[in-house]
Amino acid sequence: MLGSVLAAIPISHFPHIRPTLLLIFPALVAMLGTAETVRCIQRRWSLYHGGVLLCIYMDLMALALLLFFLLYPYFLWFSTAR
């Protein structure tokens, strides 16, 4: 997950975010990583279950950052194209 975020930063030319569809690949890898983390969750609550929940929340925050890098330039472009 962290590798996807680190790969997305230079691809998006952060802090001058540019629209590029190459950010789909780190986002897909992050989605697969989140799905793998969800597979590890157990039915009964334990400290392991709580740790997995923390990892899932971290994965979702990283995924939200990647989707922001992917979608924000397009929303900005559509709002200024009028």
C-alpha distances in whole Angstrom, upper triangle without the diagonal:
4,5,5,7,9,10,11,13,16,16,17,19,18,20,22,20,22,21,20,19,16,14,14,12,9,9,10,8,5,9,9,6,8,11,11,10,13,15,15,17,21,24,26,24,24,22,19,19,19,16,14,15,14,10,11,12,9,7,10,10,7,8,12,11,10,13,15,15,16,19,20,22,24,25,26,28,29,31,33,34,37
4,5,5,6,9,10,11,14,15,16,17,16,18,21,19,21,21,20,20,17,14,15,14,10,11,13,11,9,12,13,10,12,15,14,14,17,19,18,20,24,27,28,26,26,23,21,21,20,17,16,17,15,12,13,13,10,9,12,11,8,10,13,11,11,14,16,15,16,19,20,22,24,25,26,28,30,31,32,34,37
4,5,5,6,8,10,12,13,14,16,16,18,20,19,20,20,18,18,15,13,14,12,8,11,12,9,9,13,13,11,13,16,15,15,18,20,20,22,26,29,31,29,28,26,24,24,23,20,19,20,18,15,16,17,13,12,14,14,10,12,15,13,11,15,17,15,16,20,21,22,24,26,26,28,30,31,32,34,37
4,5,5,6,9,11,11,12,14,14,17,19,16,17,17,15,14,12,9,10,9,5,7,9,7,6,10,11,10,12,14,15,15,18,19,20,22,26,29,31,29,29,27,25,24,24,21,19,20,18,15,15,16,13,11,12,12,8,9,12,10,8,11,13,12,13,16,18,19,20,22,23,24,26,28,29,30,34
4,5,5,6,9,10,10,13,11,14,16,14,16,16,15,15,13,10,12,11,7,9,12,10,8,12,14,12,13,16,17,17,19,21,22,23,27,30,31,30,29,27,25,25,24,21,20,20,18,15,15,15,12,10,12,10,7,8,10,8,7,10,11,10,12,15,16,17,19,21,21,23,25,26,27,29,32
4,6,6,8,9,11,12,11,13,16,14,16,17,16,16,14,11,14,13,9,12,14,12,11,15,16,15,16,19,19,19,22,24,24,26,30,33,34,32,32,29,27,27,26,23,22,22,20,17,18,18,15,13,15,14,10,12,14,11,10,14,14,12,14,17,18,19,21,23,23,24,27,28,29,30,34
4,6,6,7,9,11,11,14,15,14,15,15,13,14,10,9,11,10,7,10,12,11,11,15,16,15,17,19,20,20,23,24,25,27,31,34,36,34,34,32,29,29,28,25,24,24,23,20,20,20,17,15,17,16,12,13,15,12,10,13,14,12,13,16,17,18,20,22,22,23,26,27,28,29,32
4,6,5,6,8,9,12,13,11,11,12,10,11,9,6,9,9,6,8,12,11,11,14,16,15,17,19,20,20,23,25,26,27,31,34,36,34,34,32,30,29,28,26,24,24,22,20,19,19,16,15,15,14,11,11,12,9,7,10,11,8,9,13,14,14,16,18,19,20,22,24,24,25,29
4,6,5,6,6,8,10,9,11,12,12,13,11,9,13,13,10,12,15,15,14,17,19,18,19,22,23,23,25,28,28,30,33,36,38,36,36,33,31,31,30,27,26,26,23,21,21,20,17,16,17,15,12,13,13,10,9,12,11,8,11,14,14,14,17,19,18,19,22,23,24,25,29
4,5,5,6,9,10,10,10,12,11,13,11,10,14,13,12,14,17,16,16,19,21,20,22,25,25,26,28,30,31,33,36,39,41,39,39,36,34,34,33,30,29,29,27,24,25,24,21,20,20,19,15,16,17,14,12,15,14,11,12,16,16,15,18,20,19,20,23,25,24,26,29
4,6,8,11,11,9,9,10,8,10,7,7,11,11,10,12,15,15,15,18,19,19,21,24,25,25,27,29,30,32,36,39,41,39,39,37,35,34,33,31,29,29,27,25,24,24,21,19,20,19,15,15,16,13,11,13,13,9,10,13,14,13,15,18,18,18,21,23,23,24,27
4,5,8,8,5,6,7,7,9,9,7,11,12,11,12,15,16,16,18,20,21,21,24,26,26,28,30,31,33,36,39,41,39,39,37,35,34,33,31,29,29,27,25,24,23,21,19,19,17,15,15,14,11,10,11,10,7,8,11,11,9,12,15,14,15,18,19,19,21,24
4,6,6,5,6,9,10,13,12,11,15,16,14,16,19,19,19,22,24,24,25,27,29,29,31,33,34,35,39,42,43,42,41,39,37,37,35,33,32,31,29,27,27,26,23,22,22,20,17,18,17,14,13,15,13,10,11,14,13,11,15,17,16,16,19,21,20,21,25
3,5,5,8,11,12,15,14,12,16,17,15,16,19,20,18,21,24,23,24,27,28,28,30,32,33,34,38,40,42,40,39,37,36,35,33,31,30,29,27,25,25,23,21,20,20,17,15,16,15,12,12,14,12,8,11,14,12,11,15,16,15,16,20,20,20,22,25
4,6,9,12,14,17,17,15,18,20,18,18,22,22,21,23,26,25,26,29,30,30,31,34,35,36,39,42,43,41,41,38,37,36,34,32,31,30,28,27,26,25,22,22,21,18,17,18,17,13,13,15,12,10,13,15,12,12,15,16,14,16,20,19,19,21,25
4,6,10,12,16,16,15,18,20,18,19,23,23,22,25,27,27,27,30,32,32,33,36,37,38,42,44,45,43,43,41,40,39,37,35,34,33,31,29,29,27,25,24,23,21,19,20,18,15,15,16,13,10,13,14,11,10,13,15,12,13,17,17,16,18,22
4,7,9,12,13,11,15,17,15,16,19,20,19,21,24,24,25,27,29,29,30,33,34,35,39,41,43,41,41,39,38,37,35,33,32,31,29,27,26,25,23,22,21,19,17,17,15,12,12,12,10,7,9,10,8,7,10,12,10,11,15,15,15,17,20
4,6,10,11,10,13,16,15,16,19,20,20,22,25,25,26,28,30,30,32,34,36,37,40,42,44,43,43,42,40,39,37,35,34,33,31,29,28,27,25,23,23,21,19,18,17,15,13,13,12,8,9,10,9,6,9,12,10,10,13,15,14,15,19
4,7,9,9,11,14,14,14,17,19,19,20,23,24,24,26,29,29,30,33,34,36,39,41,43,42,43,41,39,38,37,35,33,32,31,29,28,27,25,23,22,21,19,17,16,15,12,12,11,8,7,8,8,5,6,10,10,9,11,14,14,14,18
4,5,6,9,11,12,12,15,16,17,18,21,22,23,25,27,28,29,31,33,34,38,40,42,41,42,41,38,37,36,34,32,32,31,28,27,26,24,22,21,21,18,17,17,15,12,12,12,9,7,9,11,9,9,13,13,12,15,17,17,17,21
4,5,6,8,10,10,12,14,15,16,18,20,21,22,24,26,27,28,31,32,36,38,40,40,40,39,37,35,35,33,31,30,30,27,25,25,24,21,20,20,18,16,16,15,12,11,13,10,7,9,12,11,10,14,15,14,16,19,19,19,22
4,5,6,8,9,11,12,14,15,17,18,20,21,23,24,26,27,29,31,35,37,40,39,39,38,35,34,34,32,29,29,28,26,24,25,23,20,20,20,17,15,16,15,11,12,14,11,9,12,14,13,13,17,18,17,19,22,23,22,26
4,5,6,6,9,10,11,12,15,16,17,19,20,21,23,25,27,28,32,34,37,36,36,35,32,31,31,29,26,26,25,22,21,21,19,16,16,16,13,11,12,11,7,8,10,8,6,9,12,12,12,15,16,17,18,21,22,22,26
4,6,5,6,9,10,10,12,14,15,16,18,20,21,23,25,26,30,32,35,34,35,34,31,30,30,28,25,25,25,22,20,21,19,16,16,16,14,11,13,12,9,9,11,10,7,10,13,14,13,16,18,18,19,22,23,23,26
4,5,5,6,9,10,11,12,14,15,17,18,20,21,23,25,29,31,34,34,34,33,30,29,29,27,24,25,24,21,20,21,19,16,16,17,14,12,14,14,10,11,14,12,10,14,16,17,17,20,21,21,23,25,27,27,30
4,5,5,6,9,10,10,12,14,15,16,18,20,22,23,27,30,32,31,31,30,27,27,26,24,22,22,21,18,17,18,16,13,13,14,10,9,12,11,7,10,12,11,10,13,16,16,17,20,21,22,23,26,27,27,31
4,5,5,6,9,10,10,12,14,15,16,19,20,22,26,28,30,30,30,29,26,25,25,23,20,20,20,17,15,16,14,11,11,12,9,7,9,9,6,7,10,10,8,11,14,15,16,18,20,21,22,24,26,26,29
4,5,5,6,9,10,11,12,14,15,17,19,21,24,27,29,29,30,29,26,25,25,23,20,20,21,17,16,17,16,12,13,14,12,9,12,13,10,10,14,13,11,14,17,18,18,20,23,23,24,26,28,28,31
4,5,5,6,9,10,11,12,14,15,17,19,23,26,28,28,28,27,24,23,24,21,18,19,19,16,14,16,15,11,12,14,11,10,13,13,10,12,15,15,14,17,19,21,21,23,25,26,27,29,31,31,34
4,5,5,6,9,10,10,12,14,16,17,21,24,26,25,26,24,22,21,21,18,16,16,16,12,11,12,11,7,9,10,8,6,10,11,8,10,13,13,13,15,18,20,21,22,24,25,26,28,30,31,34
4,5,5,6,9,10,11,13,15,16,20,22,25,24,25,24,22,20,20,19,16,16,16,13,11,13,12,8,9,11,10,7,10,12,10,11,14,15,14,16,18,21,21,22,24,26,26,28,30,31,33
4,5,5,6,9,10,11,13,15,19,21,24,24,24,24,21,20,20,19,15,16,17,14,12,14,14,10,12,14,13,10,14,15,13,14,18,18,17,19,22,24,24,25,28,29,29,31,34,34,37
4,5,5,6,9,10,11,13,17,20,22,22,22,21,18,17,18,16,13,14,14,10,9,12,11,8,10,13,11,10,13,15,13,15,18,18,18,20,23,25,25,26,29,30,31,33,35,36,38
4,5,5,6,9,10,11,15,18,20,19,20,19,16,15,15,14,11,11,12,9,6,9,9,6,7,11,10,8,12,14,13,14,17,18,18,19,22,24,25,25,28,30,30,31,34,35,37
4,5,5,6,9,11,14,16,19,19,20,20,17,15,17,15,12,12,14,11,9,12,13,9,10,14,13,12,15,17,16,16,19,21,20,21,24,27,27,27,30,31,32,33,36,37,39
4,5,5,7,10,13,16,18,19,19,19,15,14,16,14,11,12,14,11,10,13,13,10,13,16,15,14,17,19,18,19,22,23,22,24,27,29,29,30,33,34,35,36,39,40,42
4,5,5,7,11,14,16,16,16,15,12,11,12,11,7,9,10,7,6,10,10,8,11,14,13,13,16,18,17,19,21,23,23,24,27,29,30,30,33,34,35,36,39,40,42
4,5,6,9,11,14,14,15,15,13,10,12,11,8,8,11,9,7,10,12,10,11,14,15,14,16,19,19,19,22,24,23,25,27,30,30,30,33,35,35,36,39,40,42
4,6,8,11,14,15,16,16,13,11,14,13,10,11,14,12,10,14,15,13,15,18,18,17,20,22,22,22,25,27,26,28,30,33,33,33,36,38,38,39,42,43,45
4,7,10,12,13,13,13,9,8,11,10,7,10,12,10,10,14,15,13,15,18,18,18,21,23,23,24,27,28,28,30,32,34,35,35,38,40,40,41,44,45,47
4,7,9,9,10,11,8,6,9,9,6,8,11,10,9,13,14,14,15,18,19,19,21,23,24,24,27,29,29,30,32,35,35,35,38,40,40,41,44,45,47
4,6,7,8,10,8,6,10,11,9,10,13,14,13,16,18,18,19,22,23,22,25,27,27,28,30,32,32,33,35,39,39,39,41,43,43,44,47,48,50
4,7,9,12,11,8,11,13,12,12,16,16,15,18,20,20,20,23,25,24,26,29,29,30,32,34,34,35,37,40,40,40,42,45,44,45,48,49,51
4,6,10,10,8,10,13,12,12,16,17,17,18,21,21,22,25,26,26,28,31,31,32,34,36,36,37,39,42,42,42,44,47,47,47,50,52,53
4,7,8,6,7,10,10,10,13,15,15,16,19,20,20,23,25,25,26,29,30,31,32,35,35,36,37,41,41,41,43,46,46,46,49,51,52
4,5,5,6,9,10,11,13,14,15,17,19,20,21,23,25,26,27,29,30,31,33,35,36,37,38,42,42,42,44,47,47,47,50,52,54
4,5,5,6,9,10,11,12,14,15,17,18,20,21,23,24,26,27,29,30,32,33,35,36,37,40,41,41,43,45,46,46,49,51,53
4,5,5,6,9,10,11,12,14,15,16,18,20,21,22,24,26,27,28,30,32,33,34,36,39,40,40,41,44,45,45,48,49,52
4,5,5,6,9,10,10,12,14,15,16,19,20,21,23,25,26,27,29,30,31,32,34,37,38,37,40,42,42,43,46,47,49
4,5,5,6,9,10,11,13,14,15,17,19,20,21,23,25,26,27,29,30,31,32,36,37,36,38,41,41,41,44,46,48
4,5,5,6,9,10,11,12,14,16,17,18,20,21,23,24,26,27,29,30,31,34,36,35,37,40,40,41,43,45,47
4,5,5,6,9,10,10,12,14,15,16,18,20,21,22,24,26,27,28,29,33,33,33,35,38,38,39,42,43,45
4,5,5,6,9,10,11,12,14,15,16,19,20,21,22,24,25,26,28,31,32,31,33,36,36,37,40,41,43
4,5,5,6,9,10,11,12,14,15,17,19,20,21,23,24,26,26,30,31,31,32,35,36,36,38,40,42
4,5,5,6,9,10,11,12,14,15,16,18,20,21,22,24,25,28,29,29,31,34,34,35,38,39,42
4,5,5,6,9,10,10,12,14,15,16,18,20,21,22,23,27,27,27,29,32,32,33,36,37,39
4,5,5,6,9,10,10,13,14,15,16,19,20,21,22,25,26,26,27,30,31,31,34,35,37
4,5,5,6,9,10,11,13,14,15,17,19,20,21,24,25,25,27,29,30,31,33,35,37
4,5,5,6,9,10,11,12,14,15,16,18,19,22,23,24,26,28,29,30,32,33,36
4,5,5,6,9,10,10,12,14,15,16,17,20,21,21,23,26,26,27,29,31,33
4,5,5,6,9,10,11,13,14,15,16,19,20,20,22,24,25,25,28,30,32
4,5,5,6,9,10,11,12,14,15,18,19,20,21,23,25,25,27,29,32
4,5,5,6,8,10,10,12,14,16,17,18,20,22,23,24,26,27,30
4,5,5,6,9,10,10,11,15,16,15,17,20,20,21,23,25,27
4,5,5,6,9,10,10,13,15,15,16,19,20,21,22,24,27
4,5,5,6,9,10,12,14,15,16,18,19,21,22,24,27
4,5,5,6,8,11,11,12,14,16,17,18,20,21,24
4,5,5,5,9,10,10,11,14,15,16,18,20,22
4,6,6,7,10,11,12,13,15,16,18,19,22
4,6,7,8,10,11,12,14,16,17,18,21
4,6,5,6,9,10,11,13,15,16,18
4,5,5,6,9,10,11,12,14,17
4,6,5,6,9,10,11,12,15
4,5,5,6,9,10,10,13
4,5,5,6,9,10,12
4,6,5,6,9,11
4,5,5,6,9
4,6,5,7
4,6,7
4,6
4
